[in-house]
Amino acid sequence: MRRMGWLGTALLGLLSLSGGAGAVDAQLRKSLGQTLDRPQPAADPVARQVWWQDYRQRVRPFLEDPQRRQRLVRMVFTEARRADIPPGLVFAVIEVESAFNRFAISSAGARGLMQIMPFWREEIGRPQDNLFRPRINLRYGCTILRYYLDQEDGDILQALAAYNGSTGRTIYPRKIQRVYRQRWNEPN
């Protein structure tokens, strides 16, 4: 059985530190709720095409179907750009957390590509959201990661540890960093 994803661990850590789902950081709850409804930003079409072509090839070992690859690459680009985080970092998180299985469920119940805990839907008043839908899962995950990047003044390792609920430990953040550097760093 797959170990609990680091996002699930992070969110459980948040709950245990804050005393339960009703006490999750209000700023994070508000940010996540607002971001889910925000329109997508425009992108430079030439840069977007170069990026998509490169990343479609990088995703190939994980997703056989070319249409699924193309859709996922576009969604990651859009959601990462919306959250102002490197798309390659999102791919690294996906690889480590779910191995690109959009239906992954951790032992703690985290769901989807970025392993989002279901309690977030209730927290922000969107119980109908399906966390197995890639766009919804990516939007939640990117927003939560952006929040922690802001909280940690841009320190990626500390933000990843907070996202994982493993603040003070480096196993997961370093694993994400290693995968990012080996496979998902941004094209030159």
Buried (B, 14 or more C-beta within 10 A) or exposed (E): EEEBBBBBBBBBBBBEEEEEBEEBBEEBBEBBBEBBEEEEEEEEEEEBEEBBEBBBEBBEEBBEEEEBBBBBBBBBBBBBBBBEBBBBBBBBBBBBBBEBBBEBBBEBBBBBBBBBBBBBBEBBEBEEBEBBBBBBBBBBBBBBBBBBBBBBEEBBBBBBBBBBBBBEEEEBBEBBBEBBEEBBBEEE
